[in-house]
Each structure stands twice: as C-alpha cells, then as structure tokens.
Amino acid sequence: MINSDRIKEILTKKGADLCGIAPVARFKDAPSGFHPLDVFPDCKSVIVFASYFPLSTLQAKTNSPYTFIRNMMVDKLDKISFQLSIELEKEGVIAIPIPSSEPYDYWDYERQHGRGIISLKHAGFLAGLGILGKNTLLINDEYGTMIWLGANLVSIDLEPDLIATYQACVSKCTLCIDSCPQNALDGLTINQKACREKMFTYSEGGGLVLSCNICRKVCPHHAGLYK
C-alpha cells in the first residue's frame, strides 16, 4: 500500500537522506505559473527529498571538487525522482518528477533571472525539511545548508509533515550578506544577475566552475544547527 511511510522507505533506499511531504494546499502563496497545480492540475501532495552535500568540498582551496560534487548531486537527485515515478506508477499513482536544477521554464534575459517550474527551496520549507535563511538557502537542522533537493508531484493525498519551527538565522547575523562579493543578498532575496557574474567562471580549457559558494560556506549553520 502506498502511503507516506512507504514513500519515505522507497526514497531512503534510493539514497535520499531527508524526505518530507506537503499537501498542495500549503502552496497558496506560490507565484502564478509556478504553483504545483500549474504543473500538474491533479496534484494532491508534494514529496520533497534531499541528499547531503559533502561538507569536505568546502575545505578545498579550489572549487573544482565542489563543482564536481554539485553536478553529481543534480544527477543523483534527478535519478531518485525518476525512480520514484516508476515505483509509484506501478501502484497506480501519477508522480511528476521535478528537475533538481535547470532547465528553466522561465528566463528573464535582462535580469539574468531564472525560475524552476516550482521552487524546490520553498517546497522543502513547506514539507518540513528546513527554514529559508538570509542567504536564500534552505537550512536543515541536521545538515545545515549542505543539502540538494528534489521533488515529485503526486496524485494522492498523503500524510503531511509538520513545517519546521526551529530558528535558523539569528536576527543580528548578517555574515552571508556582508561576505557576498557581489552584494547580491538583502536577507530576503537574491539578485541573480549579480550572483551569476561571480558564481560561474570558465577555465581556459573550457570547463565550467562554480567559483563562489561563500554564502553557503560562511553560514554558522552550514554543518547543521547544533554543530
């Protein structure tokens, strides 16, 4: 029988470290066009899962390992989403996989601003996986900012998880805002255009490198709330 416990068991076996479920009713504040119902009109629940991003990648003096692992994480989460769809379809449940990164359906060239078909960070918050920080990253109590997210939209009602109530960012902490070399953070949003000017660089050999992860790295909770 497919229920919340069974889905979490499947996700854990597929390699997810965290999983939570939100009823579609929680997405009432989602922007028009980016609501789960805009993607899948019969959506009843949103399953959100995450995998731990190795903390060791922040210790290297080059961001090549961080970039390599980020690409592996995208592949891993997309495979989990795909495999969950297959498992649930066998049980008669429609499960729309959501890409864990690009491609964007929405792209504003002038602002260099992209949006996924739903916001995985906000979905993660609504599914109880963490609190959105001033760096605009989802902060989990166990893994801090070191998680990568994936999701599926499903056609059945599932028992939801509670929204997290712990405090992530303290009121006076502005480390991520002050440390951003592009002044791209204001504590609520991110200027994607300014961020992209620093975040992506290309080596002379043509390789793409994620050259800035300062907002993730300087967060006092990058390793978790109690570490």
C-alpha positions, -999 to 999 in steps of 0.1 A, spaced: 0 0 0 13 34 -9 13 58 20 37 84 34 58 58 53 61 36 22 72 65 1 99 76 26 111 40 28 115 39 -10 133 73 -10 157 62 17 166 30 -2 172 52 -34 197 73 -15 178 103 0 189 115 34 158 135 41 122 134 29 91 154 37 56 158 23 34 188 19 -3 190 9 -8 211 -22 -30 234 -1 2 248 16 13 263 -17 -14 290 -17 13 318 -18 32 303 -48 36 327 -77 12 324 -106 26 299 -131 48 282 -105 22 266 -83 23 227 -83 -12 228 -98 2 248 -127 25 219 -134 1 191 -126 -36 200 -122 -44 168 -103 -16 172 -78 -27 164 -42 7 162 -24 43 173 -30 70 149 -20 103 167 -13 136 149 -6 172 158 -2 207 144 -1 236 155 19 262 176 1 297 165 14 310 191 38 346 183 28 341 201 -5 342 234 14 377 227 27 394 226 -7 413 257 -20 399 251 -54 362 249 -62 366 221 -87 357 194 -62 326 215 -52 316 218 -88 321 181 -95 300 171 -65 273 196 -73 270 180 -108 269 146 -92 242 157 -68 220 170 -96 223 137 -114 216 117 -82 185 137 -72 171 136 -107 176 98 -108 158 94 -74 129 115 -87 127 94 -119 129 61 -100 102 72 -76 80 80 -105 85 45 -119 78 29 -84 46 49 -79 33 44 -114 34 6 -108 10 13 -79 -13 34 -100 -1 68 -87 9 96 -110 41 111 -99 55 140 -119 93 143 -114 107 178 -108 142 187 -121 166 194 -93 183 221 -113 179 237 -148 164 238 -174 144 269 -165 109 273 -180 111 309 -171 142 331 -180 144 369 -178 174 377 -200 178 413 -188 178 403 -151 195 370 -158 168 356 -135 156 320 -138 129 300 -121 123 263 -119 88 250 -126 83 251 -88 106 265 -62 123 235 -45 135 256 -16 101 268 -8 87 233 -13 113 220 11 102 245 37 66 236 32 74 199 35 93 204 68 128 200 56 142 233 68 140 270 72 149 295 45 179 315 55 190 351 48 213 335 21 181 322 4 193 286 10 172 260 29 188 254 63 182 219 78 187 213 115 209 183 109 228 191 77 226 229 76 229 244 41 247 213 28 217 196 11 205 193 -25 168 190 -32 145 170 -55 107 165 -57 77 147 -72 41 159 -75 17 131 -68 -20 124 -75 -29 111 -40 -34 126 -6 -6 117 18 0 123 55 20 156 56 50 165 77 50 194 101 66 227 89 99 232 108 97 258 136 133 259 148 153 291 143 180 291 117 192 327 112 195 348 143 183 383 140 217 400 142 236 376 120 245 392 85 275 371 77 262 359 43 250 394 34 283 411 44 305 384 28 289 383 -6 314 398 -30 286 409 -53 263 425 -27 236 402 -41 218 394 -8 195 416 12 183 390 37 151 381 18 160 377 -18 190 373 -41 200 394 -71 206 365 -96 223 387 -122 249 399 -97 253 364 -83 258 348 -117 286 373 -126 307 358 -98 293 323 -94 301 309 -128 335 310 -144 351 290 -172 386 277 -171 409 282 -201 402 246 -210 365 254 -213 353 238 -181 325 254 -161 334 260 -124 311 271 -96 336 296 -84 316 311 -55 300 293 -26 307 319 1 271 323 13 269 286 19 303 284 35 302 313 60 268 304 74 273 295 110 249 266 104 264 252 72 271 219 90 238 219 110 222 238 138 239 220 166 274 215 152 
